[in-house]
Amino acid sequence: MRIAITGASGHVGNNLSRALLAQGHELRLMVHRQDEGLQGLEAEVVRCNLLDREGVRSFVKGVDAVIHTAAVISVAGGDPQGRLADVNIAGTRHVVDACLQERVGRLLHFGTIHVFDPFPLEEVLDETRPLRTEGGGAYDRTKVAGNRLVLDAVEKGLDAVILSPTSVFGPHDYYPSLLGKGISDIYRKRIPMLIPGGYDFVFVDDVVNGTVNALERGRTGENYLLSGHYLTVKQLAALIGEVGGVRTPRRIVPMPVLQAMLPVFRIQSKLTGQPALFTRESLKVLKESPQRISSAKAEKELGYRKTEIGQAMKATLDWFADAGLLHG
């Protein structure tokens, strides 16, 4: 099968590219600027901006399927430069339009758990949960808009499926992602204390396997949640310590103290040029994260399976160590 992947240099895109190549598929990979993690892969690499409508159409021309993983992920809350709207809405519109124009056989669109209304927190969250209509940050809102563009295109005849993973971790996280950096920082004791709350963490190999199966088995117009294991931040740190054989932080900073320190984190972010690990939005997400996210639909229809969390963390730390991301 000839498959085009947007966001191929990203965490999921990179792992997905490797898996599909191993199965003998012919790949065309879209990158924007960075392609370090794709070096040595036998695939066509195309530099293209998702805002280039004609470039996107050319990118999907002649392929059997498109997997749209490209997105801007942010825990900052706002979108002052418009990058979230540009990539997550306009970029998705260009991909959808191109797939319709070029009569692409199937589109797999990567959504996110963030598109769903998290409340009520105590109830099981599955694909029947309504999408967010209020609250949440700019990332949530732009991903909801992207989902709606895909579903509108289904009404026009596009064969499209939406995949909604939780927070992804695992090998081949080259840049790394916010979660990958958090895991590395906890291991290296760069985070001296922990924060309240938790999240659902999913192993990248499981997301990849679910995606590969969705190429053939996903039902048109359906959304599939790809969840993993809910861990509090304290449990995550303990797991990293246990698997990695290191001592990790145990003390939790009270939420009011963290909220008072947010201006310090913002200043630090401006000085370093790196995204702030803690923002008002990220603290809110950890505090208001559903603990019972069901992947039953994906398990039944896509054959989705979850890797044991300790095994997944070991594979992650082993790769991070080999990549030099656990030193210094």
Buried (B, 14 or more C-beta within 10 A) or exposed (E): BBBBBBBBBBBBBBBBBBBBBEEEBBBBBBBBEEBEBBEEBEBEBBEBBBEEBEBBBBBBBEBBBBBBBBBBBBBBBEBEEEEBBBBBBBBBBBBBBBBBEBEBBBBBBBBBBBBBBBBEEEEEBBBEBEBBEEEBBBBBBBBBBBBBBBBEBBEEEBBBBBBBBBBBBBBBBBEBBBBBBBBBEBBBEEBEEBBBBBBBBBBBBBBBBBBBBBBEBBEEBBBBBBBBBBBBBBBBBBBBBEBBEBEBBEEBBEBEEBEEEBEEBBEBBEEEEEBBBBBBBBBBBBEEBBBEBBBEBBBEBBEBEBBEBEEBBBBBBBBBEEBEBBEE
